[in-house]
Amino acid sequence: MVQFNNEWDILLADEFTKEYYLRLRQILINEYKTQRIFPGMYDIFNALKYTNYSDVKCVIIGQDPYHGEGQAHGLSFSVRKGVAPPPSLVNIFKEIKSDIGIDNTGKHGELTKWAENGVLLLNSVLTVRANSARSHRGLGWEEFTSTVIKLLNERATPMVFLLWGADAKAKAQLITNPAHCVLTSAHPSPLSAYNGFFGCRHFSKANEFLRSKGLEEIDWSID
């Protein structure tokens, strides 16, 4: 049984008994035995372990994990210290610097500080085969992460959802509570960042929204 050691344990308890998840679990057991899968099995649920339900101030929805060696560690867009920040993360840092003046470039790419301070870094799909993007799509993760979004949607305390790219925007239909703020843009990938991610100012807008609700702003620095 997965243990988050926070409120997610109770909120998601039923999910782990559902037929789709039991089927997904059996697939994953076989995948981890026979394939190179990222992140490591003990890091799959790090987003939910680091950021308790009641503490979420902002949700950043990624696609599937990075599929290169040593990159993914269970937080969307994040890589551990010592691993070069991938292009999408480099572009996120560029937008942060342009938007609010915080310069995270040249440091590292680990976003654990964000996660510990209320930014839920949730991928739509939580595992992937090495060097094979989208390889674990359609196995059941989408249903699991949609449940997470639905639970957050039910929360009375306002939060911000940052939906970058088509996959993330597809989750927008689950966010119906008018208490929350939904911001959308192109994905920060180099293939699309110039189509609306650069200049979106989501980081200052998120803090403006939180401030307007009397909530603590997010420190977007990483050190």
Disulfide bonds with the S-S distance in Angstrom:
none
